[in-house]
Amino acid sequence: MSWDRAWKCRNKTVTLAEFTAAVQTVVDAYEGVRSQIDKEADDCWTCFFIVPDQEHDTRTYEVSLYNMGKDGFVLSLEPDASDNRLSEDADQLAEDVAIELDAEPVDL
């Protein structure tokens, strides 16, 4: 697993509804996982995954989708956001959303 991780969406346009549907598909695949999506700005939507954790009750992982204008959309998993720090769960959830959005990894 590398940090930061980013994926570029092959589709140049993604709506908030499409992002929400992709996140919901991922959430439905895991027992007990919930999500909350916030519109941080016109060009940034963030998904917070709330994941059950025996040690800490829950963990929150954060994945953001940025509208880069003519360059399309980039999904980002940043290590300093929420509980993302070196978490394989955060990495897997972000990878699953990337798959749902038909996004490919970007080398940073």
N, CA and C atoms as a LAMMPS dump frame, in Angstrom:
ITEM: TIMESTEP
0
ITEM: NUMBER OF ATOMS
324
ITEM: BOX BOUNDS ff ff ff
-5.0000000000000000e+02 5.0000000000000000e+02
-5.0000000000000000e+02 5.0000000000000000e+02
-5.0000000000000000e+02 5.0000000000000000e+02
ITEM: ATOMS id mol type element x y z
1 1 1 N 0.85 -1.172 0
2 1 2 C 0 0 0
3 1 3 C 0.892 1.23 0
4 2 1 N 0.592 2.164 -0.889
5 2 2 C 1.363 3.4 -0.943
6 2 3 C 0.51 4.565 -0.451
7 3 1 N 1.143 5.616 -0.007
8 3 2 C 0.424 6.789 0.512
9 3 3 C 0.967 8.018 -0.16
10 4 1 N 0.261 8.989 -0.456
11 4 2 C -1.128 9.157 -0.798
12 4 3 C -1.502 8.223 -1.943
13 5 1 N -2.769 7.873 -2.023
14 5 2 C -3.275 7.091 -3.151
15 5 3 C -4.301 7.923 -3.885
16 6 1 N -4.268 7.826 -5.202
17 6 2 C -5.226 8.572 -6.013
18 6 3 C -5.584 7.755 -7.25
19 7 1 N -6.807 7.978 -7.727
20 7 2 C -7.309 7.312 -8.922
21 7 3 C -7.969 8.369 -9.794
22 8 1 N -7.762 8.288 -11.089
23 8 2 C -8.399 9.209 -12.031
24 8 3 C -9.573 8.494 -12.691
25 9 1 N -10.744 9.131 -12.644
26 9 2 C -11.939 8.558 -13.252
27 9 3 C -11.823 8.622 -14.769
28 10 1 N -12.152 7.525 -15.408
29 10 2 C -12.123 7.498 -16.872
30 10 3 C -13.221 8.384 -17.45
31 11 1 N -14.353 8.47 -16.753
32 11 2 C -15.457 9.317 -17.169
33 11 3 C -15.132 10.755 -16.757
34 12 1 N -15.22 11.687 -17.671
35 12 2 C -14.89 13.09 -17.386
36 12 3 C -15.949 13.807 -16.572
37 13 1 N -17.123 13.211 -16.445
38 13 2 C -18.168 13.814 -15.63
39 13 3 C -18.691 12.786 -14.634
40 14 1 N -18.805 13.202 -13.4
41 14 2 C -19.37 12.376 -12.34
42 14 3 C -20.311 13.28 -11.552
43 15 1 N -21.519 12.815 -11.343
44 15 2 C -22.469 13.593 -10.548
45 15 3 C -22.404 13.157 -9.089
46 16 1 N -22.946 13.996 -8.235
47 16 2 C -23.013 13.639 -6.817
48 16 3 C -23.855 12.37 -6.641
49 17 1 N -24.894 12.227 -7.423
50 17 2 C -25.731 11.017 -7.35
51 17 3 C -24.939 9.772 -7.744
52 18 1 N -24.087 9.875 -8.757
53 18 2 C -23.261 8.739 -9.181
54 18 3 C -22.225 8.393 -8.112
55 19 1 N -21.641 9.413 -7.506
56 19 2 C -20.675 9.184 -6.421
57 19 3 C -21.378 8.507 -5.25
58 20 1 N -22.556 9.007 -4.902
59 20 2 C -23.336 8.438 -3.801
60 20 3 C -23.696 6.983 -4.083
61 21 1 N -24.092 6.685 -5.309
62 21 2 C -24.44 5.313 -5.681
63 21 3 C -23.222 4.401 -5.6
64 22 1 N -22.063 4.878 -6.039
65 22 2 C -20.833 4.082 -5.96
66 22 3 C -20.489 3.772 -4.509
67 23 1 N -20.586 4.774 -3.66
68 23 2 C -20.305 4.588 -2.235
69 23 3 C -21.297 3.599 -1.631
70 24 1 N -22.571 3.721 -1.978
71 24 2 C -23.582 2.825 -1.417
72 24 3 C -23.339 1.379 -1.835
73 25 1 N -22.896 1.168 -3.055
74 25 2 C -22.567 -0.18 -3.515
75 25 3 C -21.461 -0.777 -2.655
76 26 1 N -20.458 0.04 -2.345
77 26 2 C -19.352 -0.422 -1.498
78 26 3 C -19.855 -0.709 -0.088
79 27 1 N -20.627 0.192 0.473
80 27 2 C -21.153 0.014 1.834
81 27 3 C -21.977 -1.275 1.919
82 28 1 N -22.781 -1.535 0.899
83 28 2 C -23.633 -2.727 0.903
84 28 3 C -22.825 -4.026 0.896
85 29 1 N -21.576 -3.953 0.482
86 29 2 C -20.73 -5.148 0.402
87 29 3 C -20.104 -5.528 1.745
88 30 1 N -20.195 -4.65 2.741
89 30 2 C -19.551 -4.893 4.032
90 30 3 C -20.564 -4.774 5.17
91 31 1 N -20.586 -5.772 6.009
92 31 2 C -21.506 -5.783 7.145
93 31 3 C -21.133 -4.706 8.165
94 32 1 N -22.129 -3.916 8.555
95 32 2 C -21.945 -2.927 9.609
96 32 3 C -21.323 -1.615 9.171
97 33 1 N -20.906 -1.501 7.932
98 33 2 C -20.28 -0.264 7.448
99 33 3 C -21.379 0.725 7.054
100 34 1 N -21.189 1.974 7.457
101 34 2 C -22.097 3.063 7.095
102 34 3 C -21.293 4.147 6.394
103 35 1 N -22.002 5.076 5.774
104 35 2 C -21.294 6.181 5.122
105 35 3 C -22.05 7.482 5.283
106 36 1 N -21.314 8.557 5.144
107 36 2 C -21.886 9.902 5.114
108 36 3 C -21.119 10.66 4.041
109 37 1 N -21.838 11.322 3.148
110 37 2 C -21.184 12.083 2.093
111 37 3 C -21.438 13.567 2.339
112 38 1 N -20.365 14.346 2.33
113 38 2 C -20.452 15.79 2.507
114 38 3 C -19.965 16.488 1.251
115 39 1 N -20.688 17.52 0.859
116 39 2 C -20.236 18.376 -0.235
117 39 3 C -19.369 19.451 0.401
118 40 1 N -18.058 19.233 0.373
119 40 2 C -17.112 20.145 1.034
120 40 3 C -17.013 21.474 0.282
121 41 1 N -17.115 21.393 -1.05
122 41 2 C -17.075 22.557 -1.937
123 41 3 C -17.7 22.127 -3.251
124 42 1 N -17.885 23.061 -4.16
125 42 2 C -18.465 22.697 -5.459
126 42 3 C -17.608 21.684 -6.193
127 43 1 N -16.304 21.684 -5.904
128 43 2 C -15.389 20.783 -6.614
129 43 3 C -14.83 19.665 -5.741
130 44 1 N -15.451 19.423 -4.573
131 44 2 C -14.95 18.373 -3.681
132 44 3 C -16.085 17.759 -2.874
133 45 1 N -16.248 16.424 -3.05
134 45 2 C -17.197 15.659 -2.258
135 45 3 C -16.396 14.65 -1.442
136 46 1 N -16.744 14.515 -0.184
137 46 2 C -16.011 13.606 0.694
138 46 3 C -16.953 12.563 1.28
139 47 1 N -16.496 11.322 1.232
140 47 2 C -17.225 10.228 1.846
141 47 3 C -16.508 9.83 3.134
142 48 1 N -17.275 9.736 4.193
143 48 2 C -16.775 9.228 5.461
144 48 3 C -17.364 7.84 5.65
145 49 1 N -16.513 6.832 5.674
146 49 2 C -16.943 5.471 5.963
147 49 3 C -16.819 5.258 7.46
148 50 1 N -17.905 4.843 8.102
149 50 2 C -17.892 4.523 9.532
150 50 3 C -17.889 3 9.632
151 51 1 N -16.789 2.474 10.173
152 51 2 C -16.538 1.04 10.167
153 51 3 C -16.463 0.521 11.602
154 52 1 N -17.185 -0.562 11.929
155 52 2 C -17.094 -1.139 13.263
156 52 3 C -15.657 -1.6 13.555
157 53 1 N -15.231 -1.373 14.791
158 53 2 C -13.878 -1.751 15.185
159 53 3 C -13.929 -2.211 16.641
160 54 1 N -13.467 -3.427 16.918
161 54 2 C -13.543 -3.974 18.275
162 54 3 C -12.742 -3.162 19.274
163 55 1 N -11.606 -2.667 18.857
164 55 2 C -10.714 -1.948 19.77
165 55 3 C -11.204 -0.535 20.092
166 56 1 N -11.779 0.17 19.096
167 56 2 C -12.152 1.574 19.284
168 56 3 C -13.634 1.849 19.043
169 57 1 N -14.481 0.83 19.041
170 57 2 C -15.906 0.948 18.757
171 57 3 C -16.144 1.171 17.266
172 58 1 N -15.686 2.298 16.719
173 58 2 C -15.746 2.526 15.267
174 58 3 C -14.503 3.283 14.818
175 59 1 N -14.233 3.186 13.545
176 59 2 C -13.196 3.981 12.888
177 59 3 C -13.868 4.709 11.738
178 60 1 N -13.355 5.89 11.428
179 60 2 C -13.875 6.661 10.31
180 60 3 C -12.772 6.843 9.29
181 61 1 N -13.079 6.431 8.056
182 61 2 C -12.132 6.553 6.948
183 61 3 C -12.688 7.545 5.948
184 62 1 N -11.813 8.34 5.376
185 62 2 C -12.224 9.446 4.517
186 62 3 C -11.639 9.301 3.121
187 63 1 N -12.512 9.418 2.122
188 63 2 C -12.114 9.361 0.716
189 63 3 C -12.774 10.554 0.034
190 64 1 N -12.002 11.322 -0.737
191 64 2 C -12.552 12.514 -1.388
192 64 3 C -12.48 12.403 -2.9
193 65 1 N -13.496 12.977 -3.548
194 65 2 C -13.539 13.048 -5.003
195 65 3 C -13.431 14.514 -5.396
196 66 1 N -12.395 14.835 -6.161
197 66 2 C -12.126 16.207 -6.578
198 66 3 C -12.443 16.39 -8.058
199 67 1 N -13.149 17.474 -8.374
200 67 2 C -13.403 17.843 -9.758
201 67 3 C -12.238 18.727 -10.194
202 68 1 N -11.424 18.214 -11.122
203 68 2 C -10.236 18.934 -11.578
204 68 3 C -10.504 19.708 -12.875
205 69 1 N -11.779 20.033 -13.108
206 69 2 C -12.15 20.783 -14.299
207 69 3 C -11.964 19.949 -15.553
208 70 1 N -11.299 20.511 -16.536
209 70 2 C -11.123 19.816 -17.819
210 70 3 C -10.302 18.534 -17.684
211 71 1 N -9.589 18.369 -16.565
212 71 2 C -8.797 17.162 -16.335
213 71 3 C -9.611 16.026 -15.72
214 72 1 N -10.885 16.261 -15.461
215 72 2 C -11.753 15.21 -14.944
216 72 3 C -11.781 15.128 -13.428
217 73 1 N -12.077 13.939 -12.928
218 73 2 C -12.262 13.713 -11.497
219 73 3 C -11.178 12.802 -10.938
220 74 1 N -10.709 13.128 -9.736
221 74 2 C -9.683 12.345 -9.059
222 74 3 C -10.2 11.95 -7.679
223 75 1 N -10.127 10.658 -7.388
224 75 2 C -10.474 10.118 -6.077
225 75 3 C -9.199 10.044 -5.25
226 76 1 N -9.263 10.513 -4.005
227 76 2 C -8.047 10.592 -3.193
228 76 3 C -8.242 9.982 -1.809
229 77 1 N -7.261 9.194 -1.412
230 77 2 C -7.175 8.65 -0.054
231 77 3 C -5.92 9.257 0.562
232 78 1 N -6.108 10.143 1.52
233 78 2 C -4.988 10.861 2.123
234 78 3 C -4.703 10.305 3.518
235 79 1 N -3.444 10.035 3.83
236 79 2 C -3.119 9.373 5.095
237 79 3 C -3.434 10.198 6.34
238 80 1 N -3.474 11.517 6.213
239 80 2 C -3.696 12.348 7.396
240 80 3 C -5.168 12.69 7.623
241 81 1 N -6.062 12.098 6.833
242 81 2 C -7.485 12.371 6.982
243 81 3 C -8.145 11.312 7.865
244 82 1 N -8.953 11.755 8.812
245 82 2 C -9.694 10.867 9.716
246 82 3 C -8.788 9.789 10.296
247 83 1 N -9.23 8.513 10.245
248 83 2 C -8.447 7.386 10.774
249 83 3 C -7.694 6.656 9.665
250 84 1 N -7.444 7.303 8.549
251 84 2 C -6.832 6.661 7.387
252 84 3 C -5.412 6.142 7.625
253 85 1 N -4.723 6.684 8.589
254 85 2 C -3.305 6.373 8.797
255 85 3 C -2.983 4.889 8.629
256 86 1 N -2.32 4.592 7.539
257 86 2 C -1.812 3.246 7.278
258 86 3 C -2.847 2.14 7.506
259 87 1 N -4.084 2.414 7.167
260 87 2 C -5.144 1.441 7.389
261 87 3 C -5.434 0.652 6.123
262 88 1 N -5.347 -0.649 6.226
263 88 2 C -5.701 -1.5 5.096
264 88 3 C -7.2 -1.417 4.802
265 89 1 N -8.017 -1.182 5.826
266 89 2 C -9.458 -1.024 5.6
267 89 3 C -9.74 0.225 4.765
268 90 1 N -9.107 1.331 5.1
269 90 2 C -9.287 2.567 4.331
270 90 3 C -8.841 2.356 2.894
271 91 1 N -7.724 1.704 2.727
272 91 2 C -7.187 1.428 1.4
273 91 3 C -8.162 0.576 0.589
274 92 1 N -8.732 -0.455 1.2
275 92 2 C -9.657 -1.345 0.502
276 92 3 C -10.945 -0.616 0.127
277 93 1 N -11.488 0.177 1.04
278 93 2 C -12.707 0.918 0.748
279 93 3 C -12.495 1.903 -0.398
280 94 1 N -11.369 2.604 -0.379
281 94 2 C -11.064 3.544 -1.456
282 94 3 C -10.904 2.815 -2.785
283 95 1 N -10.224 1.69 -2.761
284 95 2 C -10.038 0.888 -3.973
285 95 3 C -11.399 0.421 -4.51
286 96 1 N -12.292 0.026 -3.623
287 96 2 C -13.626 -0.413 -4.039
288 96 3 C -14.415 0.726 -4.684
289 97 1 N -14.336 1.922 -4.108
290 97 2 C -15.015 3.079 -4.706
291 97 3 C -14.408 3.383 -6.075
292 98 1 N -13.083 3.306 -6.178
293 98 2 C -12.416 3.544 -7.46
294 98 3 C -12.921 2.573 -8.527
295 99 1 N -13.089 1.331 -8.16
296 99 2 C -13.606 0.334 -9.103
297 99 3 C -15.022 0.71 -9.545
298 100 1 N -15.857 1.102 -8.597
299 100 2 C -17.236 1.484 -8.922
300 100 3 C -17.288 2.714 -9.823
301 101 1 N -16.318 3.613 -9.689
302 101 2 C -16.268 4.832 -10.509
303 101 3 C -15.467 4.638 -11.8
304 102 1 N -15.015 3.404 -12.049
305 102 2 C -14.194 3.113 -13.223
306 102 3 C -12.981 4.052 -13.277
307 103 1 N -12.253 4.061 -12.171
308 103 2 C -11.074 4.927 -12.046
309 103 3 C -9.804 4.086 -12.032
310 104 1 N -8.74 4.654 -12.564
311 104 2 C -7.464 3.944 -12.609
312 104 3 C -6.444 4.635 -11.712
313 105 1 N -5.519 3.874 -11.121
314 105 2 C -4.535 4.459 -10.212
315 105 3 C -3.67 5.511 -10.904
316 106 1 N -3.324 6.525 -10.128
317 106 2 C -2.448 7.595 -10.589
318 106 3 C -1.185 7.535 -9.756
319 107 1 N -0.034 7.619 -10.387
320 107 2 C 1.226 7.679 -9.654
321 107 3 C 1.437 9.088 -9.147
322 108 1 N 1.681 9.229 -7.848
323 108 2 C 1.929 10.555 -7.26
324 108 3 C 3.406 10.762 -7.033
